[in-house]
Amino acid sequence: MTNPQLEGMEIADSVLDLIGNTPLVRMKRISEVEGITCVLALKAETTNPGGSSKDRPALEMILAAEASGELKPGGTIVEPTSGNTGVGLAIVAAQRGYKCVFVMTDKVGKEKVDLLKAYGADVVVCPVAVEPDDPQSYYSVAARLTKELDAYRPNQYDNPNNPVAHEKTTGPELWRQTAGRITHFIAGAGTCGSITGTARYLKEMNPDIKIIAADPEASVFSGGSGRPYLVEGVGEDFFPAAWEPDLLDDIIPISDEESFLTARYVSETEGILIGGSGGLAAAAAIKVAKEADDDAVVVVFNPDSGRGYLSTVFNESWMTNFGFLKECDQCVGAVLDTRNASIENLLYVNPHQTVAEAVELMRANGVSQLPVCKNTPPFANAEVSGAVDELELMEVIHRDPSVMSTAVEKVMSSKLPTIGVGQKVEMAVEMLETAPALLVLSGGRPLSVLTRTDVLSYFTAIAEDAAARG
Ligand SMILES: Cc1ncc(COP(=O)(O)O)c(C=O)c1O
C-alpha cells in the first residue's frame, strides 16, 4: 500500500502495514548455558501489532474474503475465538470498516473479553456447561449469528488462507533473514497454519530444511487422544485442514511441565517474555540445537507474549497448585512418601464402570473416595471428571439398590479439590477441614488422593521420629 504523501518518510500507511516482518533474535544466553554451538534464533511474533502470529492469517483471510465477495463493505465478521486470532481480526476489521462479533464460553477470563472489546468488537458469552448441539452452546450461537447477521465466518481451522498467509510472509522472511542458511524450523501447531505455510515455502527453497513440530504430549499430532493438557493455543483433538504431515520431518512431544518451565527459563535468561506455547517450541528447539552441527541455523517460532499468561505460567500459586513448582521441602509430597506403600498411587474408576465396581475397589483398598477418570490408561493421561465418596454412595444405594449396576458417571459428585505436590502441608490441613479428600497434582497431572488419615499418619511419623531421636 503506497501513498505518495508518505514518500521518503518512515511512516507506515496503516497498522496493517506493520503486520509481519518480525525480527529474528539469537538466543545467545540460553546457547551459552546449554552448550549450544550452532545458531539458535527466535522469530519474535510479538512485534506484530496484535502481539501474535495470528495477525498474519487474520489479514490474509479478510483480504481473500473481500476479493471473493464473501465479505461486503461494512459487513460483519463472526468467529468463535477468545484468543489471538480474535485480536488479529479485530485490528483488520477496525482498519477496513467491518464489525466483529466474537463468540466465546464463560470459561474465558475477563481480561480476554475486555481486550477484544477494547478493539471495538462485540463479545457474546455462552455457557460452557452445555452440549455442542444445545442452542445456547458456543457453536450453535456462532452458527445462528452468522446466519442472522449475514456475516462472514473466517473459520481459521478450515480456511486455506490461514497457511497461505505464512507461505507468503513467514517463510520468505525466514529465508531472507537467514540468507538462505536456515537448517531447522521448529513451531507448535494448532490450526497448523504457521507450520504448514512456512514449511511449504522453506521446503520449496531447500527440501533439506528440517521442519519440526513441537506438540503437547497428549495432542493428536504426536499420537495422543487430544487431552488433557494445559498449554494453550497448540495441540488439538482433531486434525485441522492445514495438517500436512508429509511436510514434517519430526514431531517432538513436550509435557506441560517442560513447556511452562522453559517459558520461564527463556523469559528470565534472555529477557524475552514468552508464553507456554513459546516455551513448548523453545524446549523442542533447545533439544534439536544441542544435537545439531556447528553450521546449523535453528529457528524457533514464538507465537505470542508471556503477558497473556501472567495469571497462569507466571503466577507462583497457579504453578504450585498444579504441581509444577515446589514452595517447600517438607510438603504434600512428603506426606505421600510416608504413606503405606501398598496403596497404588492413584486409584480411580472410569466413568462407565458400575457403582458396584467402585464400591468393590474402595473396599478392597480400604479407601473412602475415588476420583473418576477418563482416558486411562495410560495413567499419565488421566482426565478427571468427578469423584465418588463412600458416604454419598451409601445414601444413593440405600434409596435405590438397583443403582449398583448404574454407571458411576450417573451418580458421581464434583471433582475433589486439588493441591500441588509441592504445596505446604498446612494448606492440606486447611483444605481438609471442609473437603473429605484432596486430589494431589504433579506436573499438572493427578498423582494421588490425599486424606485426613494420610496427614495424621504423617504427623504421627514425625512425632515418633522426634521421640526416637530424643
Ligand atoms: C497461542 C498460539 N496460538 C496458536 C498457535 C498455533 O499456530 P497455528 O494455529 O498456526 O498452528 C500457537 C503456536 O505455537 C500459539 O502459541
PDBQT file of the ligand as one rigid body, heavy atoms in Angstrom, charges set to zero:
ROOT
HETATM    1  C1  LIG A 501      -1.158 -19.060  21.253  1.00  0.00    +0.000 C 
HETATM    2  C2  LIG A 501      -0.985 -19.846  19.999  1.00  0.00    +0.000 A 
HETATM    3  N1  LIG A 501      -1.983 -19.970  19.125  1.00  0.00    +0.000 NA
HETATM    4  C3  LIG A 501      -1.823 -20.740  18.026  1.00  0.00    +0.000 A 
HETATM    5  C4  LIG A 501      -0.657 -21.386  17.740  1.00  0.00    +0.000 A 
HETATM    6  C5  LIG A 501      -0.537 -22.339  16.629  1.00  0.00    +0.000 C 
HETATM    7  O1  LIG A 501      -0.444 -21.748  15.432  1.00  0.00    +0.000 OA
HETATM    8  P1  LIG A 501      -1.304 -22.335  14.279  1.00  0.00    +0.000 P 
HETATM    9  O2  LIG A 501      -2.755 -22.166  14.687  1.00  0.00    +0.000 OA
HETATM   10  O3  LIG A 501      -0.927 -21.517  13.110  1.00  0.00    +0.000 OA
HETATM   11  O4  LIG A 501      -0.947 -23.768  14.128  1.00  0.00    +0.000 OA
HETATM   12  C6  LIG A 501       0.348 -21.233  18.546  1.00  0.00    +0.000 A 
HETATM   13  C7  LIG A 501       1.595 -21.872  18.168  1.00  0.00    +0.000 C 
HETATM   14  O5  LIG A 501       2.529 -22.023  18.880  1.00  0.00    +0.000 OA
HETATM   15  C8  LIG A 501       0.166 -20.486  19.721  1.00  0.00    +0.000 A 
HETATM   16  O6  LIG A 501       1.091 -20.433  20.625  1.00  0.00    +0.000 OA
ENDROOT
TORSDOF 0
